Amino acid sequence: MRKAALKMTKRRALWTLGFTMAFTVLLLVRLVMIQVGNSGYLKAYAANIHVHTIPLPAQRGKILDRNGAVLAMNVPREQIVAIPKYLTPQQVQPTAATLAKYLPFSVSQLASVLGNKSWYALIDRSVTPALGQKIQALNLPGIQAIPTFGREYPNGTLASQVLGMVGAQGQGLAGVEYAYNKILAGHNGSWTVSTDAAGNPMPQWQKSYKAPVAGNNVQLTIDANIEAVAQKWLKWGVQRAHAVNGTVIILNPHTGSVIAMANWPNFNPNNYYHATSLEMNNYAVQDPVPPGSIFKPVTATAGLMLRLFTPNSLFNTRGYKIVNGVRINDWNPVGWGWITLTRGLEVSSDQVFMDVALKVGAVNLYRFIKRFGLQHPSGVGLPGDSTGLWIPPNQVNAVDLATMGFGQGMAVTPMQMITADSAIANNGVMMQPHILRAVLSPSGSVLKKVASKVESRPASAQVAQEIKHMMTLEATQGTGVPAQVPGYIIAGKTGTSQKIINGKTSSNQFVASYMGMGPMPNPRFIMVVMINRPVGKLFYGDQVSAPVWKHIATFLFKYWRIKPYAGPDNGSKPFVP
């Protein structure tokens, strides 16, 4: 009995030993498989848990005016980031409730982000350093404040549609910020670190650091002082005429550089999410409208260049013209009787320019329209730069051609139109308009300077001089008298066009314009004022836009220290070319 028990015990011990040895061998095999066969996977898995790469946004370049004044810049900010994976379900709601006290998000919005179990989430891209430090001091699980930069526009609404704004990810969304985003953005860096059990980055466990590369600066041709004055008087003009919106563009006709581009209404790019589409629209380059009589210098140029007319050619004006059985009225219903081409532009006779356009013909008129750059975007360097709207030349009938002669039946942007008329100011040479003056390094050295470029030569110097003479008479004793600046001689052209609504010419919606240059005879600038849809008794260009032009031009003469030089007649007896 005792021998049997010992034999049984011995057998059990052997089985136990065998099982233990077999189990140990299996553990060793498994351990080898884990440490050798799966080592790569496990290392990657561990890194995924404990190693994280945090993006470091590059400092965005500044936007400067032509004098170096800062229009847009970066300021120190902090971004609030989270590692939701490290939050337990019980921590999500209280963490979201705490953050909601400091950030402009609801508890539910924050809880949705913090509860998604991802390894990285950007909570707020830009908070003040003080707020970032306050949130960091709360020691919330998985929440970190990382130093970064935020975009600031120190002048608020100044040139807002030109500058545009920057989105949540630091990308340009509109204006110069969008057009030159690659220049301004720079190259982001990264910070790869290990984290502790709570998901907090541990700098002493840093894996790698790639420094961000700052973006370059962009210098514009705009003068901030002139821009501010243009914006001030445009606002006055739009509100005075109870209009929808308006624009002012000031151009150097000899270089093509844009000195000012103001729109009203506008918006504050520091808080662009409150802006309406009307406020964000750059009317100067985005909205084609019938130009009206400020197009007449183009028609006159075609007639003179083709030698079909001279400045002294005579026209019998009656206040209307019958074209293919259709009566087209002049703005003056009784006309002026027999007048010259020069007088026709001076008083802005529509009938005179109907006659000129009909004799020039569609093919030739379109040739000059193309030469004046009115069939393609202006190329000024801003997004949304629109082309003109034209009837195809082979579909133009006599009525279309007659109305085109005085600026109806087509649409161009204010930028296209001032570029075209700038050729008259520049002795027949049209320069490529541009708003970029130079690209500068972060330290301020010049990397690229934009050179002036001739776009076309739509008129001879003689014809340009003849048109300038006509426009000088218009400004000194014609429809443009309200734009006169005492002590200075200017040249200009009023415009009042009827808008096209649903394909038809409106009888009560207008665009009031004034295109002028000065000081004569060698203009330093050309400026257009366009006010869209004035309401009430004031809707003609001389009533609505010419006074705005006068106020801004008065400032320009003083700002540039151009001394008064005109006699008591203020140029009513202008220079003779």
FENHU-V669671 format. One record per pair of residues at least 4 apart in sequence whose C-alpha atoms are under 8 Angstrom apart, sorted by the first residue. I is the first residue (numbers start at 1). J is the second residue. Records with the same first field share a line. If there is no record, write none. Layout:
BEGIN
I: J ; J
END
This chain:
BEGIN
1: 5
2: 6
3: 7
4: 8
5: 9
6: 10
7: 11
8: 12
9: 13
10: 14
11: 15
12: 16
13: 17
14: 18
15: 19
16: 20
17: 21
18: 22
19: 23
20: 24
21: 25
22: 26
23: 27
24: 28
25: 29
26: 30
27: 31
28: 32
29: 33
30: 34
31: 35
32: 36 ; 37
33: 37 ; 38
34: 38 ; 39
35: 39
38: 42
39: 43
40: 44
41: 45
42: 46
43: 47
44: 48
45: 49
46: 50 ; 51
47: 51 ; 52
48: 52
50: 194 ; 195 ; 196 ; 197 ; 199
51: 192 ; 193 ; 194 ; 195
52: 119 ; 192 ; 193 ; 194 ; 195
53: 190 ; 191 ; 192 ; 193
54: 190 ; 191 ; 192
55: 188 ; 189 ; 190 ; 191
56: 148 ; 188 ; 189 ; 190 ; 191 ; 211 ; 212
57: 148 ; 149 ; 170 ; 187 ; 188 ; 189 ; 212
58: 185 ; 186 ; 187 ; 188 ; 189 ; 212 ; 213 ; 214 ; 215
59: 74 ; 148 ; 149 ; 185 ; 186 ; 212 ; 213 ; 214 ; 215
60: 73 ; 74 ; 151 ; 184 ; 185 ; 186 ; 214 ; 215 ; 216
61: 73 ; 74 ; 183 ; 184 ; 185 ; 186 ; 214 ; 215 ; 216 ; 217 ; 218 ; 442
62: 70 ; 71 ; 72 ; 73 ; 74 ; 184 ; 216 ; 217 ; 218
63: 70 ; 71 ; 72 ; 73 ; 217 ; 218 ; 219 ; 220
64: 68 ; 69 ; 70 ; 71 ; 72 ; 217 ; 218 ; 219 ; 220
65: 69 ; 70 ; 71 ; 219 ; 220 ; 221 ; 222 ; 223 ; 224
66: 219 ; 220 ; 221 ; 222 ; 223 ; 224 ; 437
67: 223
68: 219
69: 224
70: 154
71: 153 ; 154 ; 155 ; 163
72: 151 ; 152 ; 153 ; 154 ; 163
73: 151 ; 152 ; 153 ; 154
74: 149 ; 150 ; 151 ; 152
75: 149 ; 150 ; 151 ; 152
76: 128 ; 129 ; 147 ; 148 ; 149 ; 150
77: 126 ; 127 ; 128 ; 129 ; 132 ; 147 ; 148 ; 149 ; 150
78: 125 ; 126 ; 127 ; 128 ; 129 ; 132 ; 145 ; 146 ; 147 ; 148 ; 149
79: 122 ; 123 ; 124 ; 125 ; 126 ; 127 ; 132 ; 145 ; 146 ; 147 ; 148
80: 122 ; 123 ; 124 ; 125 ; 126 ; 127 ; 132 ; 143 ; 144 ; 145 ; 146
81: 120 ; 121 ; 122 ; 123 ; 124 ; 143 ; 144 ; 145 ; 146
82: 114 ; 119 ; 120 ; 121 ; 122 ; 123 ; 142 ; 143 ; 144
83: 87 ; 114 ; 117 ; 118 ; 119 ; 120 ; 121 ; 142 ; 143 ; 199
84: 113 ; 114 ; 115 ; 116 ; 117 ; 118 ; 119 ; 120 ; 121 ; 142
85: 116 ; 117 ; 118 ; 119 ; 142
86: 117 ; 141 ; 142 ; 197 ; 198 ; 199
87: 91 ; 92 ; 114 ; 115 ; 117 ; 141 ; 142 ; 198
88: 92
89: 93 ; 115
90: 94
91: 95 ; 141
92: 96 ; 111 ; 114 ; 115
93: 97 ; 107 ; 111
94: 98
95: 99 ; 111 ; 140 ; 141
96: 100 ; 107 ; 108 ; 110 ; 111 ; 114
97: 101 ; 107
98: 102
99: 103 ; 107 ; 110 ; 135
100: 104 ; 105 ; 106 ; 107 ; 110
102: 131 ; 135
103: 124
105: 109 ; 110
106: 110
107: 111
108: 112
109: 113
110: 114 ; 123
111: 115
112: 116
113: 121 ; 123
114: 121
125: 168 ; 169
126: 148 ; 149 ; 150
127: 131 ; 132
128: 132
129: 133 ; 147
130: 134
131: 135
132: 136 ; 145 ; 146
133: 137 ; 145
134: 138
135: 139 ; 140 ; 144 ; 145
136: 140 ; 143 ; 144 ; 145
139: 143
141: 198 ; 199 ; 200
142: 198 ; 199 ; 200
143: 200
144: 200
151: 166 ; 270
152: 270
153: 269 ; 270
156: 160 ; 267 ; 268 ; 269 ; 270
157: 266 ; 267 ; 268 ; 269
158: 224 ; 227 ; 228 ; 231
159: 163 ; 227 ; 261 ; 262 ; 263
160: 164 ; 266 ; 267 ; 268 ; 269 ; 280
161: 174 ; 175 ; 263 ; 266 ; 267 ; 280 ; 281 ; 282
162: 175 ; 176 ; 261 ; 282 ; 382
163: 174 ; 175 ; 176 ; 177
164: 172 ; 173 ; 174 ; 175 ; 176 ; 177 ; 178 ; 269
165: 172 ; 173 ; 174 ; 175 ; 177 ; 178 ; 269 ; 270 ; 272
166: 170 ; 171 ; 172 ; 173 ; 174 ; 177 ; 178
167: 171 ; 172 ; 173
170: 185
171: 177 ; 178 ; 181 ; 185
172: 176 ; 177 ; 178 ; 179 ; 181
173: 177 ; 178
174: 178 ; 179 ; 383
175: 179 ; 382 ; 383
176: 180 ; 181 ; 382 ; 383
177: 181 ; 184
178: 383
179: 381 ; 382 ; 383
180: 184 ; 218
181: 185
182: 186
183: 215 ; 216 ; 217 ; 218 ; 439
184: 215 ; 216 ; 217 ; 218
185: 214 ; 215 ; 216
186: 212 ; 213 ; 214 ; 215 ; 216
187: 212 ; 213 ; 214 ; 215
188: 211 ; 212 ; 213
189: 209 ; 210 ; 211 ; 212 ; 213
190: 209 ; 210 ; 211 ; 212
191: 206 ; 207 ; 208 ; 209 ; 210
192: 206 ; 207 ; 208 ; 209
193: 201 ; 202 ; 203 ; 205 ; 206 ; 207 ; 208
194: 201 ; 202 ; 203 ; 205 ; 206 ; 207
195: 199 ; 200 ; 201 ; 202 ; 205
196: 200 ; 201 ; 202
202: 206
214: 442
215: 441 ; 442
216: 439 ; 440 ; 441 ; 442
217: 439 ; 440 ; 441 ; 442 ; 444
218: 436 ; 437 ; 438 ; 439 ; 440
219: 436 ; 437 ; 438 ; 439 ; 440
220: 435 ; 436 ; 437 ; 438
221: 257 ; 258 ; 259 ; 434 ; 435 ; 436 ; 437
222: 226 ; 227 ; 257 ; 258 ; 259 ; 260 ; 261 ; 435
223: 227 ; 259 ; 260
224: 228 ; 260
225: 229
226: 230 ; 259 ; 260 ; 556
227: 231 ; 259 ; 260 ; 261 ; 262
228: 232
229: 233 ; 552 ; 555
230: 234 ; 248 ; 260 ; 262 ; 552
231: 235 ; 248 ; 262 ; 263 ; 264
232: 236
233: 237 ; 548 ; 551 ; 552
234: 238 ; 246 ; 247 ; 248 ; 262 ; 263 ; 264 ; 529 ; 548
235: 239 ; 264 ; 265
236: 240 ; 548
237: 241 ; 531 ; 544 ; 545 ; 547 ; 548
238: 242 ; 243 ; 244 ; 245 ; 246 ; 264 ; 531 ; 534
239: 243
241: 534 ; 535 ; 536 ; 538 ; 539 ; 544
242: 534 ; 535 ; 536
243: 531 ; 532 ; 533 ; 534 ; 535
244: 531 ; 532 ; 533 ; 534
245: 263 ; 264 ; 265 ; 531 ; 532 ; 533
246: 263 ; 264 ; 265 ; 283 ; 529 ; 530 ; 531 ; 532
247: 261 ; 262 ; 263 ; 264 ; 283 ; 284 ; 414 ; 529 ; 530 ; 531
248: 260 ; 261 ; 262 ; 263 ; 284 ; 527 ; 528 ; 529 ; 530
249: 258 ; 259 ; 260 ; 261 ; 262 ; 284 ; 414 ; 415 ; 418 ; 527 ; 528 ; 529
250: 258 ; 259 ; 260 ; 261 ; 525 ; 526 ; 527 ; 528
251: 256 ; 257 ; 258 ; 259 ; 260 ; 418 ; 422 ; 525 ; 526 ; 527
252: 256 ; 257 ; 258 ; 259 ; 524 ; 525 ; 526
253: 257 ; 419 ; 422 ; 423 ; 425 ; 426 ; 430 ; 431 ; 524 ; 525 ; 526
254: 426 ; 431 ; 524
255: 431 ; 432 ; 433 ; 452 ; 453
256: 419 ; 430 ; 431 ; 432 ; 433 ; 434 ; 452 ; 453
257: 433 ; 434 ; 435 ; 437 ; 452
258: 433 ; 434 ; 435
261: 284
262: 284
263: 282 ; 283 ; 284
264: 279
265: 278 ; 279
266: 278 ; 279 ; 280
267: 272 ; 275 ; 279 ; 280
268: 272 ; 275
271: 275
275: 279 ; 280
276: 280
277: 281
281: 286
282: 286 ; 287
283: 287 ; 413 ; 414
284: 413 ; 414 ; 415
285: 378 ; 382 ; 384 ; 385 ; 386 ; 413 ; 414 ; 415 ; 416
286: 384 ; 385 ; 386 ; 413
287: 386 ; 412 ; 413 ; 414
288: 386 ; 387 ; 388 ; 389 ; 411 ; 412 ; 413 ; 414
289: 410 ; 411 ; 412 ; 413 ; 414 ; 499 ; 500 ; 511
290: 407 ; 408 ; 409 ; 410 ; 411 ; 412 ; 497 ; 498 ; 499 ; 500 ; 511
291: 295 ; 407 ; 408 ; 410 ; 411 ; 412 ; 414 ; 417 ; 495 ; 496 ; 497 ; 511 ; 513
292: 296 ; 406 ; 407 ; 408 ; 495 ; 496 ; 497 ; 498
293: 348 ; 350 ; 406 ; 407 ; 493 ; 494 ; 495 ; 496 ; 497
294: 407 ; 417 ; 493 ; 494 ; 495 ; 513 ; 514 ; 515
295: 299 ; 405 ; 406 ; 407 ; 417
296: 300 ; 345 ; 353 ; 405 ; 406 ; 407
297: 301 ; 421 ; 467
298: 302 ; 368 ; 369 ; 372 ; 420 ; 421
299: 303 ; 353 ; 356 ; 357 ; 365 ; 405 ; 406
300: 304 ; 353 ; 356 ; 467
301: 305 ; 459 ; 463 ; 464 ; 467
302: 306 ; 360 ; 364 ; 365 ; 368
303: 307 ; 308 ; 309 ; 310 ; 356 ; 357 ; 360
304: 308 ; 309 ; 310 ; 311 ; 463
305: 459 ; 460 ; 463
306: 360
308: 359 ; 360
309: 313
310: 341
311: 340 ; 341 ; 342 ; 466
312: 340 ; 341 ; 342
313: 340 ; 341
314: 338 ; 339 ; 340 ; 341
315: 337 ; 338 ; 339 ; 340 ; 341 ; 352
316: 336 ; 337 ; 338 ; 339
317: 335 ; 336 ; 337 ; 338 ; 339 ; 351 ; 352
318: 333 ; 334 ; 335 ; 336 ; 337
319: 329 ; 330 ; 331 ; 332 ; 333 ; 334 ; 335 ; 336 ; 351
320: 327 ; 328 ; 329 ; 330 ; 333 ; 334 ; 335 ; 351
321: 327 ; 328 ; 329 ; 330 ; 351
322: 326 ; 327 ; 328
323: 327 ; 328 ; 398 ; 399 ; 402
324: 398 ; 399
326: 399
328: 403
329: 333 ; 350 ; 351
330: 335 ; 349 ; 350 ; 351
331: 349 ; 350
332: 349
335: 349
339: 343 ; 344
340: 344
341: 345 ; 352
342: 346 ; 470
343: 347 ; 470
344: 348 ; 349 ; 352 ; 353
345: 349 ; 470 ; 471 ; 474
346: 470 ; 471 ; 473 ; 474 ; 475 ; 477 ; 478 ; 479
347: 474 ; 478 ; 479
348: 479 ; 494
349: 353
350: 354 ; 405 ; 406
351: 355
352: 356
353: 357 ; 402 ; 405 ; 406
354: 358 ; 401 ; 402 ; 403 ; 404 ; 405 ; 406
355: 359 ; 402
356: 360 ; 405
357: 361 ; 362 ; 365 ; 401 ; 402 ; 404 ; 405
358: 362 ; 398 ; 401 ; 402 ; 405
360: 364 ; 365
361: 365 ; 401
362: 366 ; 393 ; 396 ; 401
363: 367 ; 393
364: 368
365: 369
366: 370 ; 393
367: 371
368: 372 ; 458
369: 373 ; 374 ; 375
370: 374 ; 375
371: 456 ; 457 ; 458
372: 419 ; 420 ; 423 ; 430 ; 456 ; 458
373: 377 ; 378 ; 416 ; 419 ; 420
374: 378 ; 387 ; 388 ; 412 ; 416 ; 417 ; 420
375: 387 ; 388 ; 389 ; 390
376: 386 ; 387 ; 388
377: 385 ; 386 ; 387 ; 388 ; 416
378: 385 ; 386 ; 387 ; 415 ; 416 ; 419 ; 432 ; 433
379: 385 ; 432 ; 433 ; 434
380: 385 ; 432 ; 433 ; 434 ; 435
381: 385 ; 434 ; 435 ; 436
382: 435
386: 413
387: 412 ; 413
388: 410 ; 411 ; 412 ; 413 ; 416
389: 410 ; 411 ; 412
390: 409 ; 410 ; 411
391: 395 ; 396 ; 409 ; 410
392: 396
396: 400 ; 401
397: 401
398: 402
399: 403
400: 404 ; 409
401: 405
402: 406
403: 407 ; 408 ; 409
404: 408 ; 409 ; 410
407: 497
408: 497 ; 498
412: 416 ; 417
413: 417
414: 418 ; 528 ; 530
415: 419
416: 420
417: 421
418: 422 ; 515 ; 526 ; 527 ; 528
419: 423 ; 430 ; 431 ; 432 ; 433
420: 424 ; 430
421: 425
422: 426 ; 430 ; 431 ; 526
423: 427 ; 428 ; 429 ; 430 ; 431 ; 457 ; 458 ; 459 ; 464
424: 428 ; 429 ; 459 ; 464 ; 465 ; 467 ; 468
425: 464 ; 468 ; 517 ; 522 ; 523 ; 526
426: 430 ; 464
427: 459 ; 460 ; 461 ; 462 ; 464 ; 465
428: 457 ; 458 ; 459 ; 460 ; 461 ; 463 ; 464
429: 454 ; 455 ; 456 ; 457 ; 458 ; 459
430: 454 ; 455 ; 456 ; 457 ; 458
431: 452 ; 453 ; 454 ; 455 ; 456
432: 452 ; 453 ; 454 ; 455
436: 450
437: 449 ; 450
438: 446 ; 447 ; 448 ; 449 ; 450
439: 446 ; 447 ; 448 ; 449
440: 444 ; 445 ; 446 ; 447 ; 448
441: 445 ; 446 ; 447
459: 463 ; 464
460: 464
461: 465
462: 466
463: 467
464: 468
465: 469 ; 577
466: 470 ; 577
467: 471
468: 472 ; 491
469: 473 ; 491 ; 574 ; 575 ; 576 ; 577
470: 474 ; 491
471: 475 ; 491 ; 492 ; 493
472: 476 ; 489 ; 490 ; 491 ; 492 ; 520 ; 574
473: 477 ; 478 ; 491 ; 572 ; 573 ; 574
474: 478 ; 479 ; 480 ; 481 ; 491 ; 492 ; 493
475: 479 ; 480 ; 481 ; 482 ; 483 ; 484 ; 490 ; 491 ; 492 ; 493
476: 480 ; 481 ; 484 ; 489 ; 490 ; 491 ; 570 ; 571 ; 572 ; 574
477: 481 ; 572
479: 493 ; 494 ; 542
480: 484 ; 492 ; 493 ; 494 ; 514 ; 542 ; 546
481: 542
482: 542 ; 543 ; 546 ; 547 ; 550
483: 542 ; 546 ; 547 ; 548 ; 549 ; 550
484: 488 ; 489 ; 490 ; 550
485: 489 ; 490 ; 550 ; 553 ; 554
486: 564 ; 566 ; 570
487: 564 ; 565 ; 566 ; 567 ; 568 ; 570
488: 519 ; 520 ; 564 ; 565 ; 566 ; 570 ; 571
489: 518 ; 519 ; 520 ; 521 ; 566 ; 570 ; 571 ; 574
490: 516 ; 517 ; 518 ; 519 ; 520 ; 571
491: 516 ; 517 ; 518 ; 520
492: 514 ; 515 ; 516 ; 517
493: 514 ; 515 ; 516
494: 512 ; 513 ; 514 ; 515 ; 541 ; 542 ; 546
495: 511 ; 512 ; 513 ; 514 ; 515 ; 540 ; 541 ; 542
496: 510 ; 511 ; 512 ; 513 ; 539 ; 540 ; 541
497: 510 ; 511 ; 512
498: 505 ; 506 ; 507 ; 508 ; 509 ; 510 ; 511
499: 505 ; 506 ; 509 ; 510 ; 511
500: 504 ; 505 ; 506
501: 505 ; 506
506: 510
509: 533 ; 534
510: 532 ; 533 ; 534 ; 539
511: 530 ; 531 ; 532 ; 533 ; 534 ; 539 ; 541
512: 530 ; 531 ; 532 ; 533 ; 534 ; 539 ; 540 ; 541 ; 542 ; 544 ; 545
513: 528 ; 529 ; 530 ; 531 ; 540 ; 541 ; 542 ; 544 ; 545 ; 546
514: 528 ; 529 ; 530 ; 541 ; 542 ; 545 ; 546 ; 549
515: 526 ; 527 ; 528 ; 529
516: 526 ; 527 ; 528 ; 549
517: 523 ; 524 ; 525 ; 526 ; 527
518: 522 ; 523 ; 524 ; 525 ; 526
519: 523 ; 524 ; 525
521: 575
527: 549
528: 549
529: 545 ; 546 ; 548 ; 549
530: 545
531: 544 ; 545
533: 539
534: 538 ; 539 ; 544
535: 539
538: 543 ; 544
539: 543 ; 544
540: 544 ; 545
541: 545 ; 546
542: 546 ; 547
543: 547
544: 548
545: 549
546: 550
547: 551
548: 552
549: 553
550: 554
551: 555
552: 556
553: 557
554: 558
555: 559
556: 560
557: 561 ; 562 ; 563
558: 562 ; 563
566: 570 ; 571
567: 571
569: 573
571: 575
END
